[in-house]
Amino acid sequence: MKRWHRILGPTVLSVLTRLFVSAAILAASIGIAVVLIETRQEPARTERDEIRPQIRVIETRPVDVHRQWDGFGTAFARHTANVAAEVPGVVIDRPDSIVTGRTLRKGEIIIRLDPIDYEQEVAMTRQRIRELEAQLDLLEVELRTWLMRLELAQEDVRFAEKDFERIRDARERGAATQREVDQNRQILINASQNEIAAQERVDSIRPRQAQLEASRAMQEVQLRMAERNLERTTIRSPIDGIVQLVEVDRGDSVQMNQRVARIVDLRRIEVPLRVPSGARMFIGEGDRAQLRSESGGRRQVWDAEITRIAPEDDETTRTMTVFVDLEQTPEDRDRLAPGKFVRGIVTSREGERRSVVPRRSVRQNQIRLVDEEGVVFSRTISIDFRVLERFPELGIDDDQWVVLTESLEEGAMVIFDASRALSEGTRVEPIIVGRESNRAEVARVPEDGEPSP
């Protein structure tokens, strides 16, 4: 060694030593790696095709579908009353309970007007009627007297005629003179004149009676009007309802036909809905309708029915008007208030057997289906119309559906949620909605971006 140290020198010898040590370490490392590779355990292999994401699908079949149309309208109370004063006067009383929002019954007092002038009118009319009745009584007495005189005058005429006939016969036999004949004729003429005068007086009394009776009838009409006006000084509610407003108070002077209050009956609400004209051949009176409104993040729904249909279409908007009636309880907090703008869904009474899919299953006029081998494929569809309804027989609680123009094959499996990112041709495990409760355990469907189970 010393010999080599002397020959090579200390520097060269140090380099060779380091190279030898490095080579030994490298050889040992390679040997260890080879041993580890040869002795490693092989992991269990799983084919990727066997791992399929679970996808919720619906099994389609024809169902009874009723066509629907959307419309909009403003609700108003079917029965309202703008209570007006029927006679002028000064308000002398208004109950403290007559305020906005208070419930009234038909016939309940709203205000009272000063009745003095109308009471005086009633009293004077009654006096005029009594005066006319007294005059009629006097005429009745006068008529009875002249009828008696007429009977006596008629009796005088009969006796005078008999005397005249006897004298004339005696004159013809020569037993009486012409002077006696003339005297009896004069007596007959005088009796006839008395009869005519009595008849004339009787005949003149009857028109006077008729005139007085007509005057009395007119005064009786005036009395009824005066009594009616006296009643009108007390203004009452003409309907059951709720006070919307009261416009007068004690001491106010009101004129005829001036509105003093407004009463609204909330038990029956009517909404004129404007729907497409094409609905006319499908809907009729008695068909159901649903009114909807959203306010404050809360949706309100009211069930109603069609009671009337306007006969003409609006040529500018191509719409028709249907009148929808709603019966409700005024005390209900969820009642439909008059003046509210609502959306109405009118449903045809006659149904059709059609194929439907949830609205959430459609994306860009396409749906995705799963075949018998679990492969996803797409199909372009044509939507006939949309409905807002529930179909419990399909096992889904959705209420927004689309009706397809062309029916799907019965039993076709449509992917429930079209928002899932699935490529066409992907193999999946379909989970039929509505049968999930029959499975012992269903893995949660991963959201987009999460690893599949």
C-alpha positions as CSV (number, residue, x, y, z in Angstrom):
1,M,0.0,0.0,0.0
2,K,2.8,2.3,0.8
3,R,4.3,1.3,-2.5
4,W,1.1,2.4,-4.3
5,H,0.9,5.5,-2.2
6,R,4.4,6.4,-3.2
7,I,3.7,5.6,-6.9
8,L,0.3,7.3,-7.3
9,G,0.5,9.9,-4.8
10,P,-1.9,10.8,-2.0
11,T,-4.5,12.7,-4.2
12,V,-5.1,10.0,-6.8
13,L,-5.4,7.3,-4.1
14,S,-8.1,9.4,-2.3
15,V,-10.2,9.7,-5.5
16,L,-10.1,6.0,-6.3
17,T,-11.2,5.2,-2.7
18,R,-14.2,7.4,-3.0
19,L,-15.2,5.9,-6.4
20,F,-15.0,2.4,-5.0
21,V,-17.2,3.3,-2.0
22,S,-19.8,5.0,-4.2
23,A,-20.0,2.1,-6.6
24,A,-20.5,-0.3,-3.6
25,I,-23.4,1.9,-2.2
26,L,-25.1,2.1,-5.6
27,A,-24.8,-1.7,-6.1
28,A,-26.3,-2.2,-2.6
29,S,-29.2,0.1,-3.4
30,I,-30.0,-1.6,-6.7
31,G,-30.0,-4.9,-4.9
32,I,-32.4,-3.7,-2.2
33,A,-34.8,-2.3,-4.9
34,V,-34.8,-5.5,-6.8
35,V,-35.6,-7.5,-3.6
36,L,-38.5,-5.1,-2.7
37,I,-40.0,-5.3,-6.3
38,E,-39.8,-9.1,-6.3
39,T,-41.3,-9.4,-2.8
40,R,-44.2,-6.8,-3.1
41,Q,-47.8,-7.8,-2.7
42,E,-50.1,-7.4,-5.8
43,P,-53.3,-5.3,-5.0
44,A,-56.7,-6.7,-5.9
45,R,-57.7,-5.6,-9.3
46,T,-61.2,-4.2,-10.0
47,E,-62.6,-3.6,-13.4
48,R,-63.7,0.0,-13.8
49,D,-66.8,-1.0,-15.7
50,E,-68.2,-2.5,-12.5
51,I,-68.2,0.8,-10.6
52,R,-71.4,2.6,-11.8
53,P,-72.8,5.8,-10.4
54,Q,-76.3,5.5,-9.0
55,I,-78.8,7.7,-10.9
56,R,-82.4,8.5,-10.0
57,V,-84.8,7.8,-12.9
58,I,-88.5,7.7,-13.4
59,E,-90.3,4.9,-15.1
60,T,-92.7,6.5,-17.6
61,R,-96.2,5.4,-18.5
62,P,-99.3,7.2,-19.9
63,V,-101.3,9.2,-17.3
64,D,-104.5,11.2,-17.4
65,V,-103.6,14.8,-18.2
66,H,-105.8,17.9,-18.3
67,R,-104.8,20.8,-20.4
68,Q,-104.0,24.0,-18.6
69,W,-103.7,27.7,-19.5
70,D,-102.2,30.6,-17.7
71,G,-104.1,33.8,-17.2
72,F,-103.8,37.0,-15.1
73,G,-106.4,39.2,-13.6
74,T,-107.4,41.4,-10.7
75,A,-109.7,40.1,-8.0
76,F,-112.8,42.0,-6.9
77,A,-115.6,41.3,-4.5
78,R,-118.7,39.9,-6.1
79,H,-120.9,41.9,-3.7
80,T,-120.1,45.4,-2.7
81,A,-122.1,48.4,-1.7
82,N,-121.3,52.1,-2.0
83,V,-123.9,53.3,0.6
84,A,-125.2,56.7,-0.4
85,A,-127.6,59.1,1.3
86,E,-131.1,58.9,-0.4
87,V,-132.2,62.2,1.2
88,P,-130.3,65.3,2.2
89,G,-129.8,66.1,5.8
90,V,-127.4,66.7,8.7
91,V,-125.7,63.8,10.4
92,I,-126.9,63.7,14.0
93,D,-125.5,60.2,15.0
94,R,-122.8,57.8,13.9
95,P,-122.1,54.8,16.2
96,D,-118.5,54.7,17.5
97,S,-118.2,51.2,16.2
98,I,-118.7,52.2,12.6
99,V,-115.0,52.3,11.5
100,T,-112.9,50.8,8.8
101,G,-112.4,47.1,9.1
102,R,-115.4,46.5,11.3
103,T,-117.8,43.6,10.3
104,L,-121.5,44.7,9.7
105,R,-124.6,42.7,9.3
106,K,-127.4,43.6,6.8
107,G,-129.7,46.2,8.3
108,E,-127.2,47.5,10.9
109,I,-127.2,51.3,11.4
110,I,-124.3,53.3,9.8
111,I,-125.5,56.9,10.4
112,R,-128.7,58.8,11.3
113,L,-129.8,62.1,9.7
114,D,-131.9,64.8,11.3
115,P,-135.5,63.6,10.8
116,I,-137.5,66.7,11.9
117,D,-138.3,68.0,8.4
118,Y,-139.4,64.6,7.2
119,E,-141.6,64.0,10.3
120,Q,-143.4,67.3,9.6
121,E,-143.9,66.3,6.0
122,V,-145.5,63.1,7.1
123,A,-147.8,64.9,9.6
124,M,-149.0,67.5,7.0
125,T,-149.7,64.8,4.4
126,R,-151.8,62.9,6.9
127,Q,-153.8,66.0,7.7
128,R,-154.5,66.6,4.0
129,I,-155.7,63.0,3.7
130,R,-158.1,63.5,6.6
131,E,-159.4,66.7,5.0
132,L,-160.1,64.9,1.8
133,E,-161.8,62.0,3.6
134,A,-164.1,64.6,5.3
135,Q,-165.1,66.1,2.0
136,L,-165.8,62.6,0.7
137,D,-168.0,62.0,3.6
138,L,-170.0,65.2,2.9
139,L,-170.4,64.2,-0.7
140,E,-171.6,60.8,0.4
141,V,-174.3,62.4,2.5
142,E,-175.3,64.8,-0.3
143,L,-175.4,62.0,-2.7
144,R,-177.8,59.9,-0.5
145,T,-180.1,63.0,-0.2
146,W,-180.3,63.7,-3.9
147,L,-180.8,60.0,-4.7
148,M,-183.9,60.1,-2.4
149,R,-185.1,63.3,-4.2
150,L,-184.5,61.6,-7.5
151,E,-186.7,58.7,-6.5
152,L,-189.5,61.1,-5.4
153,A,-189.2,63.1,-8.6
154,Q,-189.4,59.9,-10.6
155,E,-192.6,58.9,-8.6
156,D,-194.2,62.3,-9.4
157,V,-193.5,61.8,-13.1
158,R,-195.1,58.4,-13.1
159,F,-198.3,59.8,-11.3
160,A,-198.4,62.8,-13.7
161,E,-198.1,60.5,-16.7
162,K,-201.1,58.4,-15.5
163,D,-203.2,61.5,-14.8
164,F,-202.4,62.9,-18.2
165,E,-203.4,59.6,-19.9
166,R,-206.7,59.5,-18.0
167,I,-207.6,63.2,-18.9
168,R,-206.7,62.6,-22.5
169,D,-208.9,59.5,-22.7
170,A,-211.7,61.5,-21.0
171,R,-211.2,64.3,-23.5
172,E,-211.6,61.8,-26.4
173,R,-214.9,60.6,-24.9
174,G,-216.0,64.2,-24.3
175,A,-215.9,64.0,-20.5
176,A,-213.1,66.6,-20.1
177,T,-212.2,69.9,-21.6
178,Q,-209.0,70.8,-23.5
179,R,-208.0,73.1,-20.6
180,E,-208.0,70.2,-18.2
181,V,-205.8,68.3,-20.6
182,D,-203.4,71.3,-20.9
183,Q,-203.2,71.6,-17.1
184,N,-202.3,67.9,-16.6
185,R,-199.7,68.2,-19.3
186,Q,-198.1,71.1,-17.5
187,I,-198.0,69.1,-14.3
188,L,-196.2,66.3,-16.2
189,I,-193.7,68.7,-17.6
190,N,-192.9,70.2,-14.2
191,A,-192.5,66.7,-12.7
192,S,-190.1,65.8,-15.5
193,Q,-188.1,68.9,-14.9
194,N,-187.7,68.1,-11.2
195,E,-186.6,64.6,-12.1
196,I,-184.0,65.9,-14.6
197,A,-182.7,68.4,-12.0
198,A,-182.4,65.7,-9.4
199,Q,-180.6,63.4,-11.9
200,E,-178.3,66.2,-12.9
201,R,-177.3,66.8,-9.3
202,V,-176.7,63.1,-8.6
203,D,-174.6,62.9,-11.8
204,S,-172.5,65.9,-10.8
205,I,-171.7,64.5,-7.3
206,R,-170.0,61.3,-8.7
207,P,-167.3,63.2,-10.6
208,R,-166.6,65.3,-7.6
209,Q,-166.3,62.1,-5.5
210,A,-163.9,60.6,-8.1
211,Q,-161.8,63.8,-8.1
212,L,-161.6,63.8,-4.3
213,E,-160.7,60.1,-4.3
214,A,-158.0,60.7,-6.8
215,S,-156.6,63.5,-4.6
216,R,-156.7,61.2,-1.6
217,A,-154.9,58.5,-3.5
218,M,-152.2,61.0,-4.6
219,Q,-151.9,62.2,-1.0
220,E,-151.6,58.6,0.2
221,V,-148.7,58.1,-2.3
222,Q,-147.2,61.3,-0.9
223,L,-147.6,59.9,2.6
224,R,-145.8,56.7,1.7
225,M,-143.0,58.7,0.1
226,A,-142.8,61.0,3.1
227,E,-142.7,57.9,5.4
228,R,-140.1,56.3,3.2
229,N,-138.0,59.5,3.3
230,L,-138.3,59.5,7.1
231,E,-137.0,55.9,7.1
232,R,-134.1,56.9,4.8
233,T,-132.8,59.3,7.5
234,T,-131.5,56.2,9.1
235,I,-128.9,54.8,6.8
236,R,-128.3,51.0,7.2
237,S,-126.0,48.5,5.7
238,P,-127.6,46.8,2.7
239,I,-125.4,43.7,2.8
240,D,-123.3,41.6,5.2
241,G,-119.7,42.7,4.9
242,I,-116.8,44.7,6.2
243,V,-116.5,48.5,6.3
244,Q,-114.0,49.7,3.8
245,L,-114.4,53.4,4.6
246,V,-116.8,55.9,6.2
247,E,-116.8,59.4,4.7
248,V,-119.0,61.4,7.1
249,D,-119.3,62.1,10.8
250,R,-121.6,63.9,13.2
251,G,-122.5,67.4,12.2
252,D,-121.7,66.9,8.5
253,S,-124.3,67.9,5.9
254,V,-124.9,65.3,3.2
255,Q,-126.6,65.7,-0.1
256,M,-128.7,63.2,-2.0
257,N,-126.7,60.5,-3.7
258,Q,-123.6,61.4,-1.7
259,R,-121.6,58.3,-0.7
260,V,-121.3,58.0,3.1
261,A,-119.7,54.5,3.4
262,R,-118.4,51.5,1.4
263,I,-119.1,47.9,2.4
264,V,-117.3,44.9,1.0
265,D,-118.5,41.3,1.2
266,L,-115.4,39.0,1.1
267,R,-117.3,35.7,1.0
268,R,-117.4,35.5,-2.8
269,I,-114.5,36.8,-4.9
270,E,-114.5,37.0,-8.7
271,V,-111.5,37.2,-11.0
272,P,-111.7,37.9,-14.7
273,L,-108.8,36.0,-16.2
274,R,-107.5,36.6,-19.7
275,V,-106.4,33.3,-21.2
276,P,-105.4,32.4,-24.8
277,S,-108.3,32.2,-27.3
278,G,-107.3,28.7,-28.2
279,A,-108.6,27.5,-24.8
280,R,-112.3,28.2,-25.8
281,M,-112.8,24.8,-27.4
282,F,-111.5,23.0,-24.3
283,I,-112.9,24.7,-21.3
284,G,-116.4,25.5,-20.0
285,E,-118.4,26.6,-17.0
286,G,-117.7,24.5,-14.0
287,D,-114.1,23.7,-14.9
288,R,-111.6,24.1,-12.1
289,A,-109.1,26.9,-11.8
290,Q,-106.3,27.7,-9.4
291,L,-105.4,31.2,-8.3
292,R,-101.8,31.9,-7.2
293,S,-100.0,34.8,-5.7
294,E,-96.6,35.3,-4.2
295,S,-95.9,38.0,-1.6
296,G,-93.2,38.3,1.0
297,G,-91.6,35.0,-0.2
298,R,-94.8,33.1,0.6
299,R,-97.0,31.5,-2.1
300,Q,-100.7,31.5,-1.6
301,V,-103.0,29.2,-3.6
302,W,-106.8,29.3,-3.9
303,D,-109.0,26.7,-5.5
304,A,-111.9,28.2,-7.6
305,E,-114.1,27.4,-10.6
306,I,-115.2,29.0,-13.9
307,T,-118.7,30.5,-13.6
308,R,-118.9,32.5,-16.8
309,I,-117.2,32.9,-20.1
310,A,-117.2,36.1,-22.2
311,P,-118.6,35.4,-25.7
312,E,-116.1,37.5,-27.7
313,D,-112.3,37.2,-28.1
314,D,-110.0,40.2,-28.0
315,E,-108.7,40.5,-31.5
316,T,-105.7,42.7,-30.4
317,T,-104.4,40.4,-27.7
318,R,-105.9,37.1,-29.0
319,T,-107.3,36.4,-25.6
320,M,-110.6,35.5,-24.1
321,T,-112.0,36.4,-20.6
322,V,-113.2,33.7,-18.2
323,F,-114.7,34.7,-14.9
324,V,-113.5,32.6,-11.9
325,D,-115.4,32.5,-8.6
326,L,-113.9,31.8,-5.2
327,E,-115.9,31.0,-2.1
328,Q,-114.0,31.8,1.1
329,T,-114.3,32.6,4.8
330,P,-113.8,36.4,5.6
331,E,-112.1,35.5,8.9
332,D,-109.4,33.4,7.1
333,R,-106.0,35.1,7.2
334,D,-105.1,33.6,3.9
335,R,-108.2,35.0,2.1
336,L,-107.9,36.6,-1.3
337,A,-108.3,40.3,-0.9
338,P,-110.2,42.3,-3.6
339,G,-107.8,44.4,-5.8
340,K,-105.0,41.8,-5.7
341,F,-103.4,40.9,-9.0
342,V,-103.2,37.1,-9.3
343,R,-102.1,34.4,-11.7
344,G,-104.7,31.9,-12.6
345,I,-104.3,28.4,-14.0
346,V,-107.4,27.1,-15.8
347,T,-107.7,23.4,-16.2
348,S,-109.8,21.5,-18.7
349,R,-112.4,19.1,-17.4
350,E,-111.7,16.5,-20.1
351,G,-108.5,14.4,-19.7
352,E,-106.1,12.8,-22.2
353,R,-103.8,9.8,-21.9
354,R,-100.4,11.3,-22.5
355,S,-96.7,10.9,-21.7
356,V,-95.3,13.3,-19.2
357,V,-91.9,14.0,-17.7
358,P,-90.8,16.3,-14.9
359,R,-89.8,19.8,-16.0
360,R,-86.5,19.3,-14.2
361,S,-85.8,16.3,-16.5
362,V,-85.7,18.5,-19.7
363,R,-82.7,20.5,-20.8
364,Q,-82.6,22.3,-24.1
365,N,-85.5,20.3,-25.5
366,Q,-83.7,17.1,-24.7
367,I,-84.1,14.3,-22.1
368,R,-81.7,11.6,-21.1
369,L,-82.7,8.0,-20.8
370,V,-81.1,4.8,-19.5
371,D,-81.5,1.7,-21.6
372,E,-81.8,-1.9,-20.3
373,E,-78.0,-2.2,-20.1
374,G,-77.7,0.9,-18.0
375,V,-76.2,3.1,-20.8
376,V,-77.2,6.8,-20.9
377,F,-78.4,8.2,-24.2
378,S,-80.2,11.4,-25.2
379,R,-83.4,12.1,-27.1
380,T,-84.8,15.3,-28.5
381,I,-88.4,15.9,-27.6
382,S,-91.2,18.2,-28.6
383,I,-93.2,19.8,-25.8
384,D,-97.0,20.1,-26.5
385,F,-97.9,22.0,-23.3
386,R,-97.0,22.3,-19.6
387,V,-99.1,21.4,-16.6
388,L,-99.0,22.3,-13.0
389,E,-100.3,19.1,-11.4
390,R,-99.4,16.1,-9.3
391,F,-99.3,12.5,-10.6
392,P,-99.0,10.2,-7.5
393,E,-99.0,7.1,-9.7
394,L,-95.6,8.1,-11.0
395,G,-94.1,8.1,-7.5
396,I,-92.9,11.7,-7.6
397,D,-94.0,14.7,-5.6
398,D,-93.2,17.2,-8.3
399,D,-96.0,19.5,-9.6
400,Q,-94.3,20.9,-12.7
401,W,-94.5,18.6,-15.7
402,V,-94.2,18.8,-19.5
403,V,-96.5,16.9,-21.8
404,L,-94.8,15.4,-24.8
405,T,-96.1,15.6,-28.3
406,E,-94.9,12.1,-29.1
407,S,-95.4,9.4,-26.4
408,L,-92.5,7.6,-24.9
409,E,-92.3,3.8,-24.7
410,E,-94.0,2.6,-21.6
411,G,-91.4,1.7,-19.0
412,A,-88.8,4.0,-20.5
413,M,-86.4,5.2,-17.7
414,V,-85.9,9.0,-17.9
415,I,-83.1,10.5,-15.8
416,F,-84.9,12.6,-13.1
417,D,-82.5,15.5,-12.9
418,A,-81.1,16.8,-16.2
419,S,-78.5,19.0,-14.4
420,R,-76.3,15.9,-13.6
421,A,-73.1,16.0,-15.6
422,L,-73.3,12.6,-17.4
423,S,-71.8,11.9,-20.8
424,E,-73.8,10.0,-23.4
425,G,-72.8,6.3,-23.3
426,T,-71.9,6.3,-19.5
427,R,-73.0,3.2,-17.7
428,V,-75.0,3.9,-14.6
429,E,-77.1,2.1,-12.0
430,P,-80.6,3.4,-12.4
431,I,-82.6,3.9,-9.2
432,I,-86.3,4.2,-10.0
433,V,-87.9,7.0,-8.0
434,G,-90.8,5.8,-5.9
435,R,-89.1,2.4,-5.3
436,E,-86.3,3.8,-3.2
437,S,-88.1,3.0,0.0
438,N,-88.0,-0.7,-0.9
439,R,-84.2,-0.7,-0.9
440,A,-82.5,-1.6,2.3
441,E,-80.0,1.3,1.7
442,V,-79.5,3.6,-1.2
443,A,-76.2,5.4,-1.5
444,R,-76.4,9.2,-1.7
445,V,-76.1,10.4,-5.2
446,P,-72.9,12.5,-5.4
447,E,-73.1,16.0,-6.5
448,D,-71.1,17.3,-9.4
449,G,-67.4,17.4,-8.5
450,E,-67.6,14.7,-5.8
451,P,-66.0,11.2,-6.4
452,S,-68.4,8.4,-7.3
453,P,-68.9,5.7,-4.7
